[in-house]
Structure formats: C-alpha cells, structure tokens
Amino acid sequence: MNAVASALGRQLARPQGLGGRVVAQAMRLANRRPTALAIAALDVRAGDAVLDLGCGPGDAIAALQAAAAGGAVHGLDHAEEMIARAQQHHPEARFSVADFNALPFPNARFDRILATNVAYFWQDDQAVLAELARIVRPGGRIAVYVTEAAALRRIGLHETGTHRLFTPEQFSEMLGATATIRAVDAGFGVRGLIGTIDR
C-alpha cells in the first residue's frame, strides 16, 4: 500500500495534529466548489435550522448562515480538533462532537442537513441515514455529496481502508429509491455526486 495515500486517508478520516492542519488547508481549496454545489442543492431558506454533518473546520458555515438568514446553523463532526477550529472561526454558530450514528438532537430538529465529503466514513450507512431521517423535519431536505470512486482511486484511497468509494449506482443504492442523484463537475477534473432526499 502507498504510505502517502495511507497517511492521507487517516488524516481525512480523523484529522489531528500538524498533518490534520495541512490536510484541512488542502481540502478547503479542493472542497470549495463541491460544497457550494451541495449547498445550492440543499435549497436553504431564510429562517431554516441547518446542520452541517461532518463540518470539519467549518468551511461551509458562513455560506449556510447567509442562506439561512435568521435561522440557526449547527456544525457536527467526530473529530474534536476540527470542531475546535470551527468554533474559533465561527463563535456565533453551534457545534458538537459526536458519532454520526448517534446524533445528539431531538426528533425533527432541522429543516436542512448538509453532508459533504463525509459519507465515505459512515461505518453503518443505514444507521446514519436513519438518524438523519429522524432529525429532519417533514418537508425538510438532506443533501449528500461524494467524489466519485474513479477520482479517489487515482490518488490511492481505494487501498487505505479509510474510505468507502462510490460509483453512481452504489451511491444511489445507499441513499435509497427516494433520493435524487446527479453528477456534477467538482473542479480539478473531478466528477462528484450529489444526492438529495426530501422528507
């Protein structure tokens, strides 16, 4: 296995230390376009309560706050270091550290849920999706973005054991029959997939 790909995979899954900070900076650039596309697909409205699941250092928080003007934006990640960075940059937002399959929110808490570049790390995707369905309000929407498998294979992440890779068919199967899937140009010659689920 490629040692560089293995180290990258570990840092992407759970960023920490200097390596985590370097990876966070690189991903900030790489994720800018996919995050903007996923937020557009989420169709956030003024006053919405929004969750950024797997928020990392909080790169999507400002855009979500602007879209949800007057609403509440909450970021959640399983990496404490990422949440600490997000809180530094966005002290007015709310943040939590938790596992994705045991979310610390009451039923029907959010109008919109964003999950960008995080589904690769869901150990039990159906448990996570059940939690998202539990906390989204009737009439709400969930938007999930992943980079297509071919792009992640090119950098060796298929060998690391840290990432689950998705073809369009696998992504559609995971999200279920009610999801709408579309392919997008994620920039840098990369193809991404956005799945939206309306409740």
Buried (B, 14 or more C-beta within 10 A) or exposed (E): EEEEBBBBBBBBBBBBEEEBBEBBEEBEEBBBBBBBBBBBBBBBBEEBBBBBBBBBBBBBBEBBBEBBEEBBBBBBBBBEBBBEBBBEEBEEBEBBBBBBBEBEBEEBBBBBBBBBBBBBBBEEBEBBBEBBBEBBBEEBBBBBBBBBBEBBEEBBBBEBEBBBBBEBEBBBEBBEEEBEBEEBEBBEEBBBBBBBBEB
